[in-house]
Amino acid sequence: MTNYLDFERPLAEIEGKAEELRAMARANPEMDVEGEAAGLDKKARDLLVSLYKDLTPWRKCQVARHPDRPHCKNYIDALFTEYTPLAGDRNFADDHAVMGGLARFQDRPVMVIGHEKGHDTKTRIERNFGMARPEGYRKAIRLMDMADKFRLPVITLVDTPGAYPGKGAEERGQSEAIARSTEKCLQIGVPLVSVVIGEGGSGGAVAFATANSVAMLEHSVYSVISPEGCASILWKDAEKMREAAEALRLTAQDLKKIGIIDRIIAEPLGGAHRDRKTAIDAVQDAIAGMLAELTPMKPKELIDARRKKFLAMGSKGLAA
């Protein structure tokens, strides 16, 4: 069953009518409704093209958060073989909001790390909705150290509203853990590529995405704060999230323009949730392309290029 976003309600009505007609025909084989249903299908597709032709930043946020959008686990299951999960930070606990381990990508040994939101109520609670605690970032640091030791490329998949702001997380050093993870990204002498597959929220995303090459899915978002949080701070009114989304310049298109990310990965019409396989295949091609560019580089070159990339941010296109 398709989950429709608020702005997709007219589409839901048309697709619902087409399905009703086909259900009636299945119940009564003598009914000939295919012509009418096909007309509705065309109308729905035309409307889908129109809706997604020029999405506003707020609508992109809604698409990025769609519950049916493929998550980290879906990408790992589809793109990596011999995946061996590694758990725990060797200090406090294992954070289920962060998954990672050794795997093969196109038969090449790699380390893959990502945020996992979960797909239903049970797994979302278990994964803390993709909001990592300090032990999650310390687990990522441990895995990046291992990758550096064994000369394995690191692939990170970013999908988080932000780091978990709870009391326990703060007591265990949330900000320090995020800073150390970001620092570790800058230190490792192996190729580090990152893909924002949904939400890239705040320092919780930067801690995984301080990479040599950063890609974003076309309808994903990447920002220092959520539109709702920004609106609450600036206007004391979370309902002004649409204005905040415009001001934050959080879309892949804006971020590519000002040099924050390196490439945009096209999504299927209607978003990655409407055609998961095509979206996952596109991410595979992007990762393969980024690794191919970085593989010939030596460790010092990779570290220097990564540092220069982030030091140069903010100098391109800010007046646009």
N, C-alpha and C positions, 0 to 999 in steps of 0.2 A: 504494500500500500504506500502510495506516494505521500510524503509530508510536504505540504505547500506552505510557502512563506506568505506573509501578509500581502505583499504586492503581487502575488501570484493567484489571488482568489478568482479573478475572471478566467484564468487558465484552468483552474480546478473545476469550475462549472462546465466548461466546454469538454474537457477530458472526461468528466463524470458522466455527462450526457452520452458521449460516445460509448463508454463502457456499459451504461445502462441498456443502450440499444443492442449491443452485442450479447449482453446477458439475457435479454428477452429472446434473441434469436437462438441462443443455445437451449433455452427452455422450450421454444417452439420452432423447430427446424424449418417449418414452412414459411416463416417470415423472412423477407428479403430486405435487410436493413444495411447491407454493406456499403451501398452507394452513399446513403445518408451519413453513415458512420465515417466513411472515408472523407467526406466533405468536412465533417467536424474535426477530423485529424489534421486536415490541411489548415483549417482555421486556427487550431491550437498551435500548430508549428509556426504559422505566421505571427501569432501573438507572442510566442516564446522568443522568436527572433527580435521582435519589437521591444519586449521587456528587457532583454539582455544586451541590446545594442549599445546602450549608454547608461549603465548602472550608476547611480549616485554612490558616493562613498559609504553612506549608511546602509544602502541595500547590499553593497559588497560585504559589509560587516555581517549582515544577516546570512548571506550565502556562505561566507567563511565559517560560520557557526552552525551550518545546517547539520542536523543530527545524523543524516544519512551520508554525509561526506566521508570519503575513505580516510581512515586514521592511520597512525603510525603502524599498528599491528597489521593492517591490511597491506600496506606497502612492503613491510618486511616479509610477510607470507608470500607475496606475489613476486618480489624482485630478488630475494636473497635465498640462497641454498645453504644447507649445512649450518643454519643459524643455531648458535649455542648461547643461550642467555646467560649473562653473568649478573649476580645479585649482590646487593649490599655495598656499604661504603667502608666496611672493615672498622667501623667506629661506633655506630649507633644502631642502624637498622637498614632494611631494604625499602626504598621508596617506589611504590608501584606506579606512580605517575611518570616515572622515567624508566624506559626499557632500553636495553642495549646488550650487545654481545658480539662475539666473533661470528663471521659469516663469509660467504663468497658472493661477490657481485660479478656476474658474467664470468664466473670461474676464477675471479681474482680475490685473494684473501683481503678482507677489510674489517674495520670495526664500525658498527652501526649503532647510533644512539638517538633516541627520540622521546618526545612527550607523547603519552597515550591518554586519551580522554575517556575511553570506554564507549560502549555502544548501547547499553541499556541501564536501567536504574542500578542494578547490582554492580555492574562493572564500573559505572561512573563513580559510584561511592568508593569502590575499591581503589580506583585510579585517582581519586580526589579531583575529578574533572580536569585532569591534566595539569593541575597546579602543584609543582614540585616543592618539597620541603628541603632543608639543608642537606639531608642525607642523599637526596636525589642528585643534587649538584656535585656532592662529594663522590658519589658513585660515578658520575660522568668524568670527573677528574681522574679517578682511578683507571677508568677504561681508556682515556686519552693517553695517560702515562704508559699503559700496556701497549697501545698501538704505536706510540713513539719508540718504545724499546724494541719492538719486533718489526719496525718499518712498515706498518700497515696504514693505508689511507683511512681517514675518518670521514664518515658520512653522517650528518645529523639531519633529523626530520623534526621541524619545529611546529608545534601546534599547542599553544597554551594561552589562557587568558592572562597569565602572569604567575609569578611565584606566590606560593601560599602565604597569606599575611597573618596566620594564626599565632596565638601566644606562644605555643610550644616551638614553632618554627623560629620565632624571633629569639627565644631563649637559647636556642641551639646555634645561633649565628647565621641567620638567613642572608643578610647583606654580605657578610664575609664570604660565605660559600659561593654566592653569585659572583663576587669579585674574583675569587680564586679560580672559578671555572672559566671566566672570561680571560683571566691572565694565562691559564693553561692553554686556551685556544691560541693565544699569541706566541706561545713558547714551543709548541711541538714542531719538529722538523719533518713532518709528513704532509701530504696533500690533505687539506680539510675543506670539504664542500658541504654546503647547507641548503636545504630546501624548506621554505615556509609553505606548509601544505594546508594550513587553515588560518589560525590566529597566531600572530607573533606578538605576544604581549609583554612589554616592558623589559626589565633586566632579565626576567625569566627566560626570554627568547634570546636576548643578546648573549647570554652565558653559553648558548649552543651555536650561535650564528656569527661569531667573530671569526669568519672563515676566509680562505683565499678567494672563494667564489660563492656568492649567495644568489639563489634563484627563488622566485616566488611563483606559485600558481596564479593564474590570471585574476581570479576572484578571491584571493587570500588577502589578509591585511597584516601590517607590521607597524607597531606604534609604541611610543613611550608609555602610553596609558590608554585605557579603553575610552570610547566616546562618552559613555555614561559617567565614568570617573572624572573625566575632564570637565564635563558639563556641571557635575556636582561641585567641583572646586571653583571653577570660574564664575558660574552663574547661580550656584546654590540650587540648581534645578536639573535633575538627571533627565528630564523630558526634553532638554535642549541637546540631546545626543546627536541629532542630525546636523545642527550647526557645528558641533564639536568635531564630528567626523569630517566635515568639509575643511575645517581649519587645521586638522592634524596631518593632512596629506599622507594618509596611511595606505593608499592603494598602491598596487604594484606599479601602475603606470606613473604615478607621481614619484615614487621612490627610485624608479629606473632613471627618470629624468634628472633627478638631483644627485645621482651617483651613489645611493645607499645600497642598491642591489645591482647585480650584474646581468641578470636575464629574467625574462618573463616566460613562463610555460603556459601555452594556450590550453584552455579547458574545453571540453565538449559543450555544445550548445545547451544552455540551461544549467551549467555548473557540473563539477566533478561528480556530484551525487547522482546525476541522471545517467552517466555512463562511466562507471568506475574503471572498467578495463582500459578504456581509451585514455583516461586521466593518468592511470598508473603507468601505462606504456609511455606516455609523454614525459613523466617524471624520470623513468628509466633512461630515456634518450638524453635528457638534460644532464643527469648524473654522469652518464658515460662520456658525454661531451666535455664536461668540466674536468673530470679525471684525466681525460686524454690531453687536455691543455696543460695540466699541472704535473703529470707524471715525469716528464723529462727534466724538471727542475730539481736542483740539489737542495738538501735540507736548509742551508743558510739562505739560499735564494727564496725558498718558500716562506721562511720566517720574516725576512726583510720585506718581501712583497706584501705580506699580510699586514705588517706594521705600517708600511707606507700607505696602504689602502685605507686604513682606519684613521690615520693621522690627517689624510687629505679630505676626509668627509666634511661637508659643510662649505667647501670652497667652490662647489659647482652648482649653478642654476638656482640659487636661493632667491634671487630676485624675480624668477619666472613666475 
